[in-house]
Amino acid sequence: MNVRIAANAGFGLSRVLFGIVAASVPQKVGETWVGEDAFRPSNRTIFRAMGFRDIALGLGATEAALRDEAGPWLAVSLLADIGDVAATLISAGRIDRRGVVMTSALAGSAAVAAAALLAIDMNSD
């Protein structure tokens, strides 16, 4: 397996791992994002759903990477992470500053990683 395929698969697997954590303990993941509101049952549902979204994206990216066709999954992952950053920044005045910084850094770094892997993937031919 070449390094590019391994990196793409690793990206997908890291997304699966994050998704498992978010789906298992949504209030803990959510607390770093929106503070105490994460413990409300309705908000736990949203963070759990986000976890399942990341599991699906990660499994798709991993499987596609192993077939050397990760590009579309990397692009969708990039869009999802940009969406998380955008939603965070739009709500920045209504959530704790720590949550804005942490979520923007985490989702932003995932978006940068997806963009870099996508650029490498597109230039590999």
Secondary structure, DSSP 8 states (H G I E B T S, - for coil): --HHHHHHHHHHHHHHHHHHHHHHSHHHHHHHHHGGGGGSHHHHHHHHHHHHHHHHHHHHHHHHHHTT--HHHHHHHHHHHHHHHHHHHHTGGGS-HHHHHHHHHHHHHHHHHHHHHHHHHHT--
